[in-house]
Amino acid sequence: MSGRDDGVNDTADILYLPRWRPGGHRIGAHRGREAGGLGTFRDQVSFARLPDARRIDLRASLRDPFEGVFVRRFEARSPVETWALVDLSASMRFRGRADRLGLAGAFCAVLARSATRIGDGFGVLACDRTLREDLSLPATRHRAAAQAAAARIGEAACEGRGAEGFVEAARRLAGRPKLIFLVSDFRWPEPLIEAVFSALALHDVTPVLLADSAEDEGLPNWGLVELDDLEGAGRRLVFLRPSLRRRWIAREAERAERLRRICTPFARPPFRLADRFDAEALSRHLMTT
C-alpha cells in the first residue's frame, strides 16, 4: 500500500513489547517466562534443577565449596499473537483529509509486516453489527497471507450500522493473552465501549483512535456546512460561526477524553491516528505507555 499517495508513512516497522512474558517453547523475539538453553543469560542453577550437561558452568562448579555442579540457565525468547480488530461500521466511510478506511488498511499492512518479520503471528477480526468472517484471518506467521488480509481491509465495504460485532470478537480471542490493536473512530454508545474493553481486559490492548483534522480544527469559522450522518440519520445543513465551532471542537475533545477514561482500567492510553499513519509515532507511544 506504500504506492498510494494517501498521507501514509509505512516504511518503518511498528516496534512493540507486550506487557506480559509469553510462555511456550516456540522460539520468538520476546522475553518469555520459560528458561531454556537458548536466549539471554538468566542465572545459574544446580544440575539437579536443570539436568542439561551441555550447559554446565565449569567455573561456577569449581568455585563451589560443596562441590556442586551448576548449569547456566537462559531466558527463552517466545513469540506472541498480534491482532488487529478493525471497525467496519458505516462511519468508517468518512473521507476528509485522509481516507479513514485507507488509514486502517495501511495500519494493518504495517502491523502485519512488523509482526511476521520477527516471527509473531498476525490476525485480523473485522466487525460491524456482526463479526465479518469474510474479512477475518486467524493468527498466522505467513507474511503473504497476513499482507493479503490487510489489503482486504483497506478495500472493504462499510455499510453496517453499529459495532456490536466487537463483543463476539472479544469472545473469539478468549484464552492466553494477546497483543491487540483496536482500530476504530469509536463513535459508539458508551455502554458498548465499556463492554468491549471489559471483555478484552485479559489482553494487552491499544486503542487506535482514527480521527481527521477536517472534523474539528479544519472547520471554517464561518460558512454553510452540509453534515451527513453515515450511520443513517440523514443530512443536515449547518451554519457555522465561531461560537459553534468552539463548541464542536470542545465536544470532540470531550469524546476523546471519555474514551481515555473508559479504557484506562483495561487498556493502554488511546493512540490518535489522524490524517496520516506514522509507524514511528506509534512505536514511541507503545514504548512509553
N, C-alpha and C positions, 0 to 999 in steps of 0.2 A: 504493500500500500504506500510505499515511500515515493512512488512516482506521481502521486496526486498532489496538486497544489492546494492543500486544504488547511494550511497552518499547522501541520503536524511535524514535529521533530522526532523521528523514530529511529535515528541512527544509533542512539545509546541504548544499552540494556537497562532494565529495572533491577536494581540491587535490593535485596530484602533478606532479613533474618527473622525466622519465626521466633515467637516469644516462648516457645517450649522446646525441649530437646526431643527430637523424634526417636522412636525405637525401631526395632527391626534389624535384620542382618544384611540388607542390601546396601551396597556402598553408594554414598551420595556426597553432597557438598556441605552439609550442615553438621554442627556438633551434635552428636547423638547421646542417648542415655547409656548405651551399651559400651562395654570395654572389650577390646579385641587386640588382634596382632597388628593391625594397621591403623594409621591415623596419627593424631598428635599425642606426644608423650603425656601420660597422666600421672602415674605414680609407680611404686614398686610394691609388690605383694609377695607373700610366701608361695613357694612352689605348690604347697598343698591347696592353696586357694585357686591357683591358675596353673594346672599341671601342663605347661607348654614348654618343652625343652628347648624350642627354637628361640625363646625369649629370655633365657637365663641371663641374669646380670652378674657376670663373674666378679666384678669389682665390689658390688654391694654384698655378694655372698662371702667373699674373702674377708670383708671388714666386720662381719657379724661375729661377736664373741661366742655366740651359742652354736656356731657352725650351721646356721640355717641356709637354705638355698632360696634365692629371690629371683623373681622374673619381672621384667618390665611389662607394665600394662599401658595400653594406649587407648585413647579416646576415639571411638569409632566415628566415622563420618557417615551420615544417613541422608536419604532423600526425603522430601515432603511432597504432598499433593497440593498443587496450587490451582485454585478455581476462580473463574470469573462468573459472577451471577449478574446477568445483564437484563435491564428493564427494556421491554419492547412494547410498552403501552403507548397509546396514541400521542401523548405529549412529547415522546421522543422524536417525533417528526419535525420538531421545531428547527427552523433554519434562520440564523441571524448572521453573526459574523463568521460562524462556522456551522457545518452540518453536524448536529448533535449526534445522530446515529453514526456518522462517519468517524467522529471522535471516539465513540465507544468501540467501533471496529478496529481503529488504529491502536487503541489501548490494548485490546485483546491480542492483536498481532504481535505487539512488542512483548507483552507478558508471555505469550506462547513461545516466542523465540528465546526469551530470557530464561524461562523455566527449563525447557528441553535442552538448552545448551549446557546446563550444569547437571543434567540427569534427573531433574524433578519432573513429576507428572503435571500435565496441564489439562484441565477440564472446563467445560462451559455448560451452564444451565441458563437458558433464556426463558423469560417469563412475561406474561401479561396477566390476564384474568386466570390463566391456567399455565401449567408448565409446558413450554413449547418443545416437545420431544423432537420435532423435525430439525431444530437448530441446536440441540444439546449434544454434548460429547462427553463420554466417560473419560476420566483422567488417563492420559497416555503420555509416554515419553517419545512417541514417534513424531518427529518435527513436522513432517509434511501433513499429517492428519491434523495436528494442532493448528497449523497455519491455515489449512483449508476451513476449519471450523471458525476461526477468527474472521476470515474473509466473508463467510456466510452471514455473520452478524452485521457487518457493515452494509450488506445489501438486503437486509431483512425488511419485511413489511411490518409497519407498526399500526395496527388497526384496533387492537383490543383496548377496551375501557377498563381501567383498573389494573392492579398489580398483585392480586391475591395469590397468584401462582408462586410467589416467593415463599409462602408458608409451606407449600408442598416441596419446594426446592430445599428448604431447611431440613425437612424430614428426610429427604433423599440423602443428605450429607451427614446424617447421624452416624456416630461411630468415633473412630480415632480422630484427634484434632487435625485440622487442615488450615491452610493459609487461604483466606477468601477475600476477594475484592468484589464489593457490592456496587455495581455501576448503574447509576440512575440519576434523574433530576429530583427524585424524592418528592414529587408533587402527589403525595399520598395522604390519606387521613392519618392523624396521629396514632390511633389505636393499631392500625396496620403496621406503621413503622415500629412501634413498641413490640408488637407480636413477632415481627421478623427478626429484630435484633435479639430479643429474648431467646428465640428458638435457635439462634446461631451462637449463643454465648459460650459454648464449649470451644469454639474455634478462634483463630486469630483473624479478626475481621477488620478490613479497612474500607470504610465507605468512600466511594469516589463520586463526588457531587458534580454532575455535569451542569454547567451554567454557561451563560453567554452575556457579555457586557452590553449587548443590544437590548437586554431585558431590563437593565437598570441604568448604569452610568451612561449608556449610549442613547438614552431617550432625550428628545429635544425639550427645551424649556417651554416652548410654545408650539402649538400646531394640532392638527387633527390626526389621530392615530386610530386605525382600524384594528381591533383586537379580535382574534379568532381563538375560541376555546377548542383545542384539538381533541378534548375528551367528549365533545358533542354538545356543549351548552350553547353553541351558536356564535354569531359575530356581534360586535358592538362597536360603535363609533364613539371615541372619547376625545374631548377637547383638553389637551394637556396645557398646564400652566405651572409655574414654578412651585406653588404650594402642593399641587397634586403630584408632581414629580418627586418632591421630597418625601411625601407620604409613601409613594410607591417604593422608593429606594429603602425607606425605613422598614417597610413590610418585608421586602426581600431579605434584609439583614436579620430581621426577627425570625424569619423562616429558617435561615441558615443556623442561627443560634439555637433555635428549638431542636433542630436535627442534632446539633452537637450535644445538647443537654440530654436528649433521649438516648443517644447511643453511647454516652460516656461510661455507664456501668458495664457495657457489654463489648465494646469495640475500641479501636484506636480513634483519634480525632478524624473527622472527615477531611479528605483532600479535595480541594476545589479545583476542578478541571474546567477552565473557561477559555474559549476561543481557540486555543492550540494545546496540543499534548506535548509536554516536556518530560521525558523519562528521567532526566537528572533531577528535576524538581521533586518528582515523586519519590525517587531514591532517597533524597535528603529528608523528606517527610517520614519515610519508613524507618530511617536510621536514627531519627531523633524523637520518635514517639513510642 
